[in-house]
Amino acid sequence: MHHDAKVSVIIPTLDAGNYLKPLFASLRRQSVQTDQILVVDSCSKDDTINICKAFGVDCIQIEAKRFDHGGTRNLAASRAIGDIIVFMTQDVLLVNGDCLEILIKPLDDPSIAASYGRQIPEGDANPIETFLRYFNYPASGRIKGLGDLPELGIKTFFFSNACSAIKKSSFQEMGGFPPKTIMNEDMCLAAKLILKGYRIAYQADAVVYHSHHYSLMTQFKRYFDIGVFFRRNQWIRDQTDSEKEGIKYFKEILRFLVDNGQLNWIPYALVDTATRYLGYRLGLLEDRLPLSMKKCLSLNKAFWES
């Protein structure tokens, strides 16, 4: 499919001026050239729009308060000309010139509807963030389907919009991303595809730099939102025990820090893990919390406005 397929790249942005020039440049260097780069911007106050114009990138602007993880991407996808839609975030950087080619190659297989690439930490990432990238994005690729649920559990549905590709026909068949979702719209779509009988490819050789510098408070709020997502998408939790993955994460991060001689990071790792877990558990109880408290605890405050 991909040899003659058109490719559209969709990137949601907000004050992305520090990221876009190297990202656009890395896209231009790809062995597979894109037919469209489409930015959907939430009224950035920096030079995001000017950079898009300089690179000849298509741009849709929306009010910041109207941004929605699923709905905004659906809006951009409705204007995509490609047979394959590549979703990226503004803060990734493609490592190799064949990243896109490797990413979309599995879509030749009729049974594979989507793929996602490997994220590796940037040079200034702390040990916790470094481990998280290796935990979620191993060095070996894999094709995932419904039969992998007993082995992989919730990781069967793991999928990331930071660097992903999906056949437009499959995207439309699933109705796109769920609109008005607090986060994890990518996992939701992946779960629907897999439960429908499709498979998803993890392409470990399609590599991007992508890591964060989240504070403990930000991590708490992110995981509160993750808990809200799972409470509102019980059908995903019913397929597997998502908390088993948390136990595995805790054991492996301790082993990682010991093996790498970073014992001084163990206390922080304990606090970080406890912070995430507390946020997640509170998110699962969001139906018992007043709206004012949910706004306070959430990272995505606009979600609670309507």
C-alpha positions as CSV (number, residue, x, y, z in Angstrom):
1,M,0.0,0.0,0.0
2,H,2.6,2.6,1.1
3,H,4.6,2.7,-2.1
4,D,1.9,4.7,-3.9
5,A,-0.1,5.9,-1.0
6,K,-0.4,9.6,-0.1
7,V,0.8,10.5,3.4
8,S,-0.6,13.3,5.6
9,V,1.2,14.3,8.8
10,I,-1.0,15.9,11.5
11,I,0.6,17.9,14.4
12,P,-1.5,19.7,17.1
13,T,0.4,22.8,18.4
14,L,0.4,25.3,21.1
15,D,3.4,27.8,21.4
16,A,5.5,25.3,19.5
17,G,8.1,27.8,18.1
18,N,11.0,26.1,19.9
19,Y,10.2,22.7,18.3
20,L,8.9,23.2,14.8
21,K,11.9,24.2,12.8
22,P,13.9,21.0,13.6
23,L,10.8,18.9,13.4
24,F,9.8,20.2,9.9
25,A,13.4,19.9,8.8
26,S,13.6,16.2,9.9
27,L,10.3,15.5,8.0
28,R,11.8,17.1,4.9
29,R,14.8,14.8,5.1
30,Q,12.7,11.6,5.0
31,S,13.1,8.9,2.4
32,V,9.3,8.9,2.0
33,Q,8.1,12.4,1.3
34,T,4.9,13.6,2.8
35,D,2.1,14.9,0.6
36,Q,0.8,17.1,3.3
37,I,1.8,18.5,6.7
38,L,-1.2,19.8,8.6
39,V,-0.8,21.8,11.8
40,V,-3.9,22.4,14.0
41,D,-2.9,25.3,16.3
42,S,-4.6,26.4,19.5
43,C,-4.0,30.2,19.0
44,S,-0.3,30.1,19.8
45,K,1.1,33.4,21.1
46,D,4.7,32.8,19.8
47,D,6.0,32.5,16.2
48,T,4.4,29.0,15.6
49,I,2.2,30.3,12.7
50,N,5.0,32.2,11.0
51,I,7.2,29.1,11.1
52,C,4.4,27.1,9.5
53,K,4.0,29.7,6.8
54,A,7.8,29.7,6.1
55,F,7.8,26.0,5.7
56,G,4.6,26.0,3.5
57,V,2.7,24.0,6.0
58,D,-1.1,23.9,6.0
59,C,-2.5,25.3,9.2
60,I,-5.9,25.3,11.0
61,Q,-6.4,27.6,13.9
62,I,-8.8,26.9,16.8
63,E,-9.6,28.7,20.0
64,A,-7.4,27.3,22.8
65,K,-10.5,26.5,24.9
66,R,-11.8,24.3,22.1
67,F,-8.8,22.0,22.1
68,D,-9.7,18.4,22.7
69,H,-7.3,15.5,22.4
70,G,-9.6,13.4,20.2
71,G,-11.9,16.0,18.6
72,T,-9.1,18.3,17.5
73,R,-7.2,15.5,15.8
74,N,-10.4,14.4,14.2
75,L,-10.9,17.9,12.8
76,A,-7.5,17.8,11.2
77,A,-8.0,14.3,9.9
78,S,-11.1,15.4,8.1
79,R,-9.0,17.7,6.0
80,A,-6.2,15.2,5.4
81,I,-5.6,14.2,1.8
82,G,-3.5,11.1,2.6
83,D,-4.4,7.5,2.4
84,I,-2.2,7.2,5.5
85,I,-2.4,9.6,8.4
86,V,0.7,10.1,10.5
87,F,0.0,11.7,13.9
88,M,2.8,13.4,15.7
89,T,3.2,15.8,18.7
90,Q,5.1,19.1,18.4
91,D,7.9,18.1,20.7
92,V,9.3,15.0,18.8
93,L,12.3,14.9,16.5
94,L,12.8,12.1,14.0
95,V,16.1,10.5,14.5
96,N,16.7,8.8,11.1
97,G,15.9,9.7,7.5
98,D,13.9,6.5,7.0
99,C,11.7,6.9,10.1
100,L,8.5,7.5,8.2
101,E,9.3,4.7,5.7
102,I,9.8,2.2,8.5
103,L,6.7,3.5,10.4
104,I,4.3,3.0,7.5
105,K,5.8,-0.1,6.0
106,P,3.6,-2.6,8.1
107,L,0.5,-1.0,6.7
108,D,1.1,-3.0,3.5
109,D,-0.4,-5.9,5.5
110,P,-4.3,-5.8,5.2
111,S,-4.5,-7.1,8.8
112,I,-2.5,-4.2,10.3
113,A,-4.4,-1.0,10.7
114,A,-1.9,1.2,12.5
115,S,1.7,1.4,13.7
116,Y,3.7,3.5,16.2
117,G,7.4,4.2,16.6
118,R,9.9,4.0,19.3
119,Q,10.5,7.0,21.6
120,I,14.0,7.5,23.2
121,P,14.9,10.1,25.8
122,E,16.6,13.3,25.0
123,G,20.1,13.8,26.5
124,D,18.9,15.9,29.4
125,A,16.2,13.4,30.6
126,N,16.5,12.3,34.2
127,P,16.9,8.6,35.1
128,I,13.1,8.2,35.8
129,E,12.1,9.6,32.4
130,T,14.9,7.6,30.7
131,F,13.6,4.4,32.3
132,L,10.0,5.2,31.3
133,R,11.0,5.5,27.7
134,Y,12.8,2.1,27.7
135,F,9.9,0.5,29.7
136,N,7.2,1.6,27.2
137,Y,9.4,1.5,24.1
138,P,11.7,-1.6,24.0
139,A,14.4,-2.1,21.4
140,S,12.5,-5.0,19.7
141,G,9.4,-4.4,17.5
142,R,6.2,-6.4,17.7
143,I,2.9,-6.9,16.0
144,K,0.1,-6.9,18.6
145,G,-3.4,-8.4,18.3
146,L,-6.2,-9.8,20.4
147,G,-4.3,-13.0,21.0
148,D,-1.7,-11.1,22.9
149,L,-4.0,-10.0,25.8
150,P,-3.1,-12.9,28.1
151,E,0.6,-12.1,27.8
152,L,0.7,-8.3,27.4
153,G,-2.3,-7.3,29.3
154,I,-3.1,-3.6,29.0
155,K,0.1,-3.1,27.0
156,T,-1.8,-4.8,24.1
157,F,-3.7,-1.6,23.7
158,F,-0.7,0.7,24.2
159,F,-0.3,3.1,21.3
160,S,1.2,6.6,21.1
161,N,0.2,9.6,19.0
162,A,3.6,11.1,19.4
163,C,4.7,9.1,16.4
164,S,2.1,6.9,14.8
165,A,0.5,6.0,11.5
166,I,-3.0,4.7,10.6
167,K,-4.8,3.9,7.4
168,K,-7.3,6.5,6.8
169,S,-9.9,3.9,5.9
170,S,-9.4,2.2,9.3
171,F,-9.5,5.5,11.1
172,Q,-12.8,6.4,9.5
173,E,-14.2,2.9,10.1
174,M,-13.6,3.3,13.8
175,G,-15.1,6.8,13.8
176,G,-11.8,8.4,14.5
177,F,-10.7,9.2,18.0
178,P,-13.3,9.5,20.7
179,P,-14.3,13.2,20.9
180,K,-14.3,14.9,24.3
181,T,-11.9,12.6,26.0
182,I,-9.6,13.7,28.8
183,M,-6.6,11.9,27.4
184,N,-5.5,8.4,26.1
185,E,-7.5,8.9,22.9
186,D,-4.7,6.9,21.2
187,M,-5.2,3.9,23.4
188,C,-8.9,4.1,23.0
189,L,-8.6,3.9,19.2
190,A,-6.0,1.1,19.4
191,A,-8.3,-0.9,21.7
192,K,-11.2,-0.5,19.3
193,L,-9.1,-1.6,16.3
194,I,-7.7,-4.7,18.1
195,L,-11.1,-5.7,19.4
196,K,-12.4,-5.4,15.9
197,G,-9.8,-7.9,14.8
198,Y,-7.1,-5.6,13.4
199,R,-3.5,-5.7,14.5
200,I,-1.1,-2.9,15.4
201,A,2.6,-2.8,14.7
202,Y,5.2,-1.4,17.1
203,Q,8.1,-0.3,14.9
204,A,11.2,-0.1,17.1
205,D,13.4,1.1,14.2
206,A,11.2,4.1,13.6
207,V,12.8,6.3,16.3
208,V,12.0,9.7,17.6
209,Y,13.5,11.7,20.5
210,H,10.7,12.5,23.0
211,S,10.8,13.0,26.7
212,H,9.4,15.3,29.4
213,H,10.5,17.2,32.5
214,Y,7.4,16.8,34.6
215,S,7.2,17.8,38.2
216,L,5.7,15.6,40.8
217,M,2.5,17.7,40.8
218,T,2.2,17.5,37.1
219,Q,2.6,13.7,37.3
220,F,-0.1,13.6,39.9
221,K,-2.5,15.5,37.7
222,R,-1.6,13.5,34.6
223,Y,-2.3,10.3,36.4
224,F,-5.5,11.7,37.9
225,D,-6.6,12.2,34.2
226,I,-5.5,8.7,33.3
227,G,-7.7,7.4,36.2
228,V,-10.6,9.5,34.9
229,F,-10.1,8.0,31.4
230,F,-10.2,4.4,32.7
231,R,-13.2,5.1,34.8
232,R,-15.1,6.4,31.8
233,N,-13.8,3.6,29.6
234,Q,-14.6,0.7,31.8
235,W,-14.8,-1.5,28.7
236,I,-11.0,-1.3,28.3
237,R,-10.4,-2.1,32.0
238,D,-12.7,-5.1,31.6
239,Q,-10.3,-6.6,29.0
240,T,-7.3,-6.7,31.4
241,D,-5.9,-5.7,34.8
242,S,-4.3,-2.3,34.2
243,E,-2.8,-2.2,37.7
244,K,-0.6,-5.2,37.1
245,E,1.4,-3.1,34.7
246,G,2.0,-0.5,37.5
247,I,3.4,-3.2,39.8
248,K,5.7,-4.4,37.0
249,Y,6.8,-0.8,36.4
250,F,7.7,-0.3,40.1
251,K,9.8,-3.5,40.3
252,E,11.6,-2.8,37.1
253,I,12.5,0.8,37.8
254,L,14.1,-0.2,41.1
255,R,16.1,-2.8,39.2
256,F,17.1,-0.3,36.5
257,L,18.4,2.2,39.1
258,V,20.3,-0.4,40.9
259,D,21.8,-1.9,37.8
260,N,22.9,1.6,36.6
261,G,24.4,2.7,39.9
262,Q,21.9,5.4,40.4
263,L,20.9,4.5,44.0
264,N,20.5,8.1,44.9
265,W,17.4,8.3,42.6
266,I,15.6,5.5,44.4
267,P,13.9,7.8,47.0
268,Y,12.6,10.0,44.3
269,A,11.4,7.0,42.3
270,L,9.4,5.8,45.4
271,V,7.8,9.2,45.8
272,D,7.2,9.5,42.0
273,T,5.5,6.1,41.8
274,A,3.4,6.8,44.9
275,T,2.4,10.2,43.4
276,R,1.3,8.6,40.1
277,Y,-0.6,5.8,41.9
278,L,-2.5,8.2,44.2
279,G,-3.5,10.4,41.2
280,Y,-4.7,7.4,39.3
281,R,-6.7,6.0,42.2
282,L,-8.4,9.4,42.8
283,G,-9.2,9.6,39.1
284,L,-11.0,6.3,39.3
285,L,-13.1,7.8,42.0
286,E,-13.9,11.0,40.0
287,D,-17.7,10.3,40.0
288,R,-17.6,10.8,43.8
289,L,-15.7,14.1,43.7
290,P,-17.2,17.6,43.3
291,L,-16.5,19.4,40.0
292,S,-14.5,22.1,41.7
293,M,-12.1,19.5,43.1
294,K,-11.8,17.6,39.8
295,K,-10.8,20.9,38.1
296,C,-8.2,21.4,40.7
297,L,-6.8,17.9,40.5
298,S,-6.8,17.6,36.7
299,L,-4.1,18.7,34.2
300,N,-6.7,19.1,31.5
301,K,-8.9,21.7,33.1
302,A,-10.7,22.6,29.8
303,F,-12.2,19.1,29.8
304,W,-14.4,20.0,32.8
305,E,-15.7,23.2,31.4
306,S,-18.6,21.8,29.4
